[in-house]
């Protein structure tokens, strides 16, 4: 600590002292007519210029991959030719995962080390490519609100190589984690991808979006990952020098990739049920008109939608009025189509891990929860 303090004082002194005056041009004694050799002045340090946005993205894309594990899809990025960083919740519980490069090639990576507390995982490729592009590891040191940032990832686990940009909204404390808040758009599948500074270095690992909000996206400070790259576990001290205590704000627990997939699946499931219900409403009207003139007999039982009687043994008592056979078969065709559509939607929702209770509630909402669908 004392040594660090001395280094800090030396830096402050070095950077705050008055600039030295330029030395006077030396007087050179020379014989009349002799050629005077004067060395050129030293080159002044030129300010580093950030690459164009297009060049930055072109250089970074080959370093970002789609990750497929047993629990879902996410993103990751190479920081060394054989090492990738991602979120732990993208690979949690997996020994190895599949990675898909930006050019479509696939490979396998093993989970080398991880931190559940900091939601960071380090992956290793056993046969690295000699020309593998990497993204330099930066730092949040000196990061200021308003700075431009770029994200690269695979939103929804499908749209690989998607790029968004925004600004740094602030630095936040989530338990022991320092997180970068940004308005750069993120979606499920972006998790594990890089948050890039304008100079092309990774300053964060995209981690989570607060559900029910817009523009509230968070990336874990890359400084936490440096510890993992060095063979140590991350800690709160990784960023202690860069973030003030006044930035500590309570945030909800981070949703997992499964949570995000389930939310997306639930939204899609309800949208599809709503569309099927419109077809069912139309068939209700068709059935009622048919029963007035095309059916000779009665319907036994009570049904949420009257044509559900088609699949209930003994419910339809009587016969079709001569001349209305085509209408009856038409009604049955539409009913079978609705049942088929609902079956496909149910299977997709099940694969998206939408809770059975949620599915049942939504089917009730749209009057599509009929126990005789499987008959």
N, C-alpha and C positions, 0 to 999 in steps of 0.2 A: 504494500500500500504506500509506504514512504517513497519507494522508487517511482511509483506511478505518479505520486504527487509532485515529485521533483521534475519528472518529465513534463507534466502539465504546466508547472510554473515556467519551465524553460520554453515551452511552446508559446505561452502567453507573452513572455518577455520578448521572444524572438519576433512575434507577430505584432507587437505594439510599440517597439522601439522606433525612433525616427529613422527614416531611410538614410543610409550613408550617402554623403555627397560623392558625385562622380569624380574620380581622380583627374587631376589636370593632365592635359596632353603632354607627354614627356618631351623635353627639348632634346633634339638630336643634333649633335655636332657632326658636321660633314664637310668634306672638302668642296669648294665651289664646283658646281656642275655635277657632283656625284648624285647618283640615284638613291633616294631615301626609301628604304623598305619599311612601310608602316603596316603592321598586322591588322587584319580586318577586326572590327568590334565583335564581341561575342553575340551569337544569335539570341534575341529575346524569346522567352518562352511564349509560344502562341497559345491562346485559350483553346481548350478542347471543344470541338463542335459536335453536337449530337447528330447522329445520322438522320436522314430523312425518314419519315414514318414508313414509307414504302420499303426502304432498305432494311429498317429495323425488323419489320414483320417478315420480309423475305429471308432474313438471316436467322430468325428465331423459329419459324414454322417447323423446319426439319428436326428441331430439338424437342418438340412437343408430341406426345403420343396419346392415343386412346388406350385406356386400361380396362380389361374385362376380367372380372373375378367372379367367384361363385355368388357374391351378394349384389352384383350390379356392375355398372360402368362408371368410369370417371376419367380423369386426365392425369398426366404426369409429365415431367420434363427432365431432360438430361442436364446434369451439372458437371459431369465428367463422362468420358466416352463409355464407361461401363456402369455409371451410377445415375439413378433417377430419384427425384423427390416427388411425393404425392401426399395425400391425406391418409391417415391411418384408417378412417372409416370407409375408404374406397377398397381397401384390401384386407380389412380386419378378419382374422381367422384363417387366412389363406397362406400357405407356404410358398406357392408360386402363382403367377398371374400371366395372362396373355397380353402383349402389347402390340398395338397396330401403329406403324409409322405413318407419316404424312403421305408417303407414296403408296400406301396400301399393303406393304410388306408386314409380316407378323413375326413375332419372336416370343420367347418366354423369359420372364424375369423372376427371380426369387426375392422374397421379402427378407432383406438383410438385417434390418433393425427397425424399431418403431417406438413411438411414445403415444400411448392412448391419452394421457393427460394433455398433451400438446397437439394431438391429432396430426402427427407427422410420421411418415414412413419413408425408409430408404430402401430402394430396390437395386438389385445388381443383375446385369446381363452377363451371362457366362462367356459368350463369344461376341465381344463388342466389335462394332465396325470401326476400322481404322480412320475413316473420314467422318465419324459421327459428329454432327453439330452439337454444340453445348451452349447453354445460357450461363453467363457469368453470375456468380452469387454476389449480390450487392449488400446493402445494409439500410436500415431505416434511419441511420444517423443523419441528422440534418434535414430529414423529410419534413416538408411543410404542407399545410392545407392549401389546396388549389393547384398543386403540381399535377401535370398530366400523367396518366398511367394507362397501360394497355393490358388486356387479358387475352389469352389464347386458350382454347379448350374445345370440348365436345359437348355442347349443351344437349340435354336429354339423352346423352350417350349415342347420338346419331349424327349430329351435324359437326363432324370433325373439322378441325382447322378454322373454327369460327373465331373471329377477332372483334373485340369491342374496345372502346376507349372511354375514359372519363377523367375525373379528377380525384385527388385525395380529399376526403371529407374530414378526416381527423384520425388520430391514434386513440385507441380505446383499450381498456383493460377488461379482459374476460377471465375472471379468477386470476390465475398466474400468467395467462397468455396476453401478450401484446398483439392487438389486431389492428389492421389498417382498414378503416371504413372508407368505402369508395362508392361512387354512383355508376361505375362501369358495370354494364349489364352482365348478370350471371344467372345461370339456371342449373337445375340438377344435371350433372355430367361435367360441368365446369370444375367441380371439386378436384383439387390436386394440381390444377394447371397454374402457370406462373402469372403473377402480377408484375408487370415490367415497368421500370422507370423509363424516362425518355431516352436515357443513354443505352438502353438495351439490357441492363442488368435486372435480375430477379430481386425484388424487394419484399415479395410476399408469396404465399401459397394460398390460392383461392380456396375458401373453405365453406362458407355458408351464407345463406340469404335468410333474413327474418321473414317468416311466413306472414302473409297478410299485409305486407308493406311493399312500397315501391322505392327503388333506389337505395335500399339499405343492404349493402353487400359487404362482406368482410373477408379479409385475407390474413392468415397468420404471418407475423413478421418473420422474414427469412432468417433473421438473427438466431431464432430458436433452432432452425435446421442446421446451423453451423456446428452446434454442439454434437448433433447426431452424425454429421459428416466427420467429425473428429473422434468419434468413438465414445462419446459421452451422452448422457441423457440431458435433454433441455431443462432449463430452470428459469425462474422469474428473473434471475440475475442477468440473463442474456441480453436484456434490453433495458436494464435499470438505468443506464447512463443516458438513454435516449428519450424516455417518456416520463412526464411529471405525474405526481400522485393526483393532481387535479383532473387528470384525464380518466380516472377510474370511474366507470359507470356500470351499473349492473345490467347485464343482458340476459335474455332467456337462454336456456341450455341449447347447445348446437343440435339442430336436427340432423339425423343420419341420412345417408344416401337412400336407405330404405324408406325413411319418412317422406323424402322428397318424391320418390317414385310412387309411393302410395297416394300422396296428395295429387300428383299429376293424373294417376290412374282414376282416382275418385272423380276428378273434374271431367275427365273424358267419359267415364261411365255415365255420369248424370246427363251430359250433353247428348249422348247416344240414346239414353232412355227417353229423353224428352222428344227426340225425333221419332222414335218408335211409337211413343204415346200419341203423337199426332196422327199416325197411320191407324192406330187403334181407335182413336176418337172418330175418325172417318168411318171405320168399319162398324162402330156402334150405331151410327146413323143408318148405314146401309142395312144392317140386321133388323133394326126396328121397322123400316119400311117393308122389308121382305116379310117379316112375321105378320104384318097387317093383311097382306094379300096373298102371300106365297106359301103359307104353312097352314095345313089343316090339322089342328090338334092343339096341344099345349106344351109348355115347358115346366118341368117339375124342379123346384129348387131355386135358390137365390144366388146370384153371381155378381161379382164386382163389375164385370162387363158381360152383357147377356150372351154373347157368342162363346163364352167359356163353356157353355153347355155342350158344345161340340165334343169335348173330351171327357164328359161326365156320363158314364153308363146309366141309361134309364132316364136321363134328363129330358131328352127330346122324345115326346110321345105324340105320334101322329105321322103324317106324311106330307111330302111336298105337293102342292097344288099343281095339277097338270099345266104345263106351259111355263113353269117357273123353275124347272130343273137346272137350267143354265145359271140362273141367279144363285141357286143354292151351292152349286159347285164353285162358282166364282167367290162366294163368301168363304167357303172352306179353303180355297187357294190362298186368299189373303190372310186368313187365320194361320195357316201353315207357314206362310212367309214371315209373319210377325214372330211366330214361335222360333223359327230358324234364326232370325236376326237376334232375338233376345238370347238364344243359346250361345251365339258367337260373342256377343257383348259380355255375357257372364263369364265365359272362359278367359277373355282378355283381362277382365277386372280381377279374376282370381289370380292370374299370373302376375298382375301388378300389385298383388298382396293387399287389395282393398278388403277391408274387414267384412266378414259375412254379415254382421249386424248392420253395417253401413249400407251394404247392397240391399238388404231386406227393407230398410227404412226408405231408401230411394225408390225401390220397386213399389212400395205402398203409396208413396207420394204420387206416383204416376199411374196408380191402379194397374200395375203389371205383376203383382205378386200372387200368382195363381198356382196352387199346389199340384194341379193336374197337367202342368206343362210337359212332363215326361211320359205321359200316357200315349 
